[in-house]
Amino acid sequence: MNVALEHAAVLPTYARLDVTFVEGDGAWLVDDDGRRYLDLLGGIAVVGLGHRHPAPLAAAHAQLDRLWHVSNLFWTEPMEQLAGLLSARFGGASAFFCNSGAESVEAALKWARKTTGRVEVVALEGSFHGRTLGALSVTGQPGKRAAFEPLLPGVRFATPATLAEHVGPETAAILLEPVQGEGGVHPLAVETLAEARALADAHGALLVLDEVQTGVGRCGEFFAWQRLGVRPDAVTLAKGLANGLPIGALLVADSAPTGFEPGDHASTFGGNPVASAAACAVVDAIDDVLLARVRALSDQLAAGLSPFGEVRGLGLLLALELDRPAGPLVADALSRGLVVGTAGERVLRLTPPLTLTDDEADLALELLAEVLG
Ligand SMILES: *Cc1c(COP(=O)(O)O)cnc(C)c1O
């Protein structure tokens, strides 16, 4: 292998592991030496249905053969259909489509400002909302922000305990991840989310949930907020929405102000027909049977991991808190043919395909026991 060293023409923003993957099938990956790996990372909570799942594969293929792009000066069928499917899942919402999680957060920030005429955003310490300057401004991790300041003004970072101190008449939006993903897989307490809803209502602010990682079935319901029982005014989606094709979306509840008018926001590729066609197939595939399966698999994996440390998460966004750095364990797992991730220094993160079989889950736990033992 050692291919990574030869990729000198790529800017060094990532510390990549030394493997080049060339093929994927379900929960399995194949590298350029023909070696197979069980994938419990799923491209970081992206490949929810497994690699090359037949439904989005067929939908994307069919759309590739019809129409790739016309711009948002016109309507296209897959985009309209996807908006309808997401609205139905939400219980009434309108979509803005873009191409990534950070872009969906940028759209949410502009929407909140335009809608309320206010500037302040309250986010949580330890949160992650993306790497573009706006999304980074609401990301509560000093280490990711320091080199890029000054960032957007008017952002206040709270803890669940201090939320009420930070929300007031200047607050445009409270922005929360139902489960903090990149920040270490910390599920938000139901009470915190309920308090955020009450604070937003009391101060005329908007409650925006960043479901870029938790949405599209990952947490055992289509949206994580459906498990937590609190309805937001808007949600952001991205990672799992098109099973690996680039897409992002801001969904604004029908009960919330529309805010945006023509000319307020745009994205050349947003609502791309091929990505949207794949996303429609993904949304269709996330039915009650699969969601129940996600919850059962979550229990199975959590039970298998619990002897090795504290297990956190919701659905198939799971983490194991370690007593040592996670990086070397990830490399060790990879050498044994298992792909897992991290979420901070001492946190192992599992975001497997929602379609993982019982046998695959057992094999993963066996391999992890070898690594952790
Ligand atoms: C991954 C992530 C983002 C950023 O998504 P990109 O597609 O990498 O821009 C934003 N919010 C959350 C909660 C995420 O997990």
The ligand as a Gaussian input file, in Angstrom:
#p B3LYP/6-31G(d) Opt

LIG

0 1
 C      -20.804000      16.588000       9.482000
 C      -21.618000      17.651000      10.128000
 C      -21.723000      18.941000       9.579000
 C      -20.908000      19.374000       8.385000
 O      -21.226000      18.677000       7.228000
 P      -20.270000      18.800000       5.937000
 O      -21.043000      18.051000       4.890000
 O      -18.962000      18.177000       6.284000
 O      -20.146000      20.233000       5.627000
 C      -22.576000      19.839000      10.170000
 N      -23.302000      19.507000      11.259000
 C      -23.218000      18.278000      11.813000
 C      -24.066000      17.969000      13.002000
 C      -22.360000      17.315000      11.279000
 O      -22.263000      16.112000      11.851000

